[in-house]
């Protein structure tokens, strides 16, 4: 799944029920109480989950449309370096 970088200065909030992919171990650990493991590096948000400007992760294509204007696509090599 493609990865995206948060470009919104105030960060973003991913709503509960959204499938999130490509989190680093550190990103997942910081949000452990808010995420449910869905296997193969995927997590489902149990509650609203915040991400700061510059954080990189993947999203399900069915994520709310309002989120897409707050994200920019990231190449895989850059995503691996920036995750966390």
matplotlib code that plots the C-alpha trace (Angstrom):
import matplotlib.pyplot as plt

x = [0.0, 1.3, 2.5, 1.7, 3.3, 1.3, 1.6, -0.9, 0.8, -1.5, -1.2, -4.2, -6.7, -7.5, -11.1, -11.9, -12.5, -9.9, -7.3, -3.8, -0.8, 3.0, 3.5, 7.0, 7.2, 7.7, 4.6, 2.5, 3.9, 3.1, -0.5, -0.9, -4.1, -5.7, -4.9, -6.0, -3.6, -5.1, -2.1, 0.6, 1.5, -2.0, -3.9, -7.5, -8.0, -10.1, -10.5, -9.4, -5.6, -3.4, -0.3, 2.1, 3.2, 5.9, 4.9, 4.6, 2.1, -0.3, -4.1, -6.9, -8.3, -11.6, -10.3, -12.4, -11.9, -11.1, -7.9, -6.4, -5.8, -3.7, -1.4, 1.2, 2.4, 5.8, 8.2, 8.9, 12.6, 11.8, 9.0, 11.3, 13.7, 11.0, 8.7, 8.8]
y = [0.0, 3.5, 5.7, 9.3, 12.1, 14.5, 18.0, 19.8, 22.1, 21.1, 17.4, 15.2, 12.9, 9.6, 8.6, 5.3, 2.4, 3.5, 0.9, 2.2, 0.5, 0.9, 2.1, 1.7, -0.2, 3.1, 4.7, 1.6, 1.4, 5.1, 4.5, 1.0, 1.7, 3.3, 0.5, -3.0, -5.2, -6.5, -8.6, -8.1, -4.6, -3.3, -1.7, -0.5, 2.7, 1.8, 5.5, 8.7, 8.6, 11.7, 12.1, 15.0, 16.9, 15.0, 11.5, 8.8, 5.9, 4.2, 4.5, 2.4, 3.8, 4.2, 6.6, 9.8, 12.1, 15.1, 13.5, 13.3, 17.0, 16.9, 14.2, 13.9, 10.6, 9.4, 7.2, 3.9, 4.6, 8.0, 6.5, 4.0, 6.8, 9.1, 6.6, 7.1]
z = [0.0, -0.7, 2.1, 2.8, 4.8, 6.9, 5.5, 7.7, 10.2, 13.0, 12.2, 11.5, 13.3, 11.7, 12.8, 14.6, 12.3, 9.7, 8.4, 8.9, 7.4, 7.4, 10.9, 12.4, 15.6, 17.4, 15.9, 16.7, 20.3, 21.0, 19.9, 21.3, 23.3, 20.2, 17.7, 17.1, 15.2, 11.9, 10.8, 8.1, 9.5, 9.5, 12.3, 12.8, 14.8, 17.8, 18.6, 16.9, 16.3, 15.9, 13.7, 13.7, 10.6, 8.8, 10.1, 7.4, 7.2, 4.9, 4.7, 3.3, 0.1, 1.8, 4.4, 4.7, 1.7, 3.9, 5.0, 1.5, 1.2, 4.4, 3.0, 0.2, -1.4, -0.4, -2.3, -0.6, 0.0, 1.6, 3.6, 5.3, 6.3, 7.6, 9.5, 13.2]

ax = plt.figure().add_subplot(projection="3d")
ax.plot(x, y, z, "-o")
ax.set_aspect("equal")
plt.show()
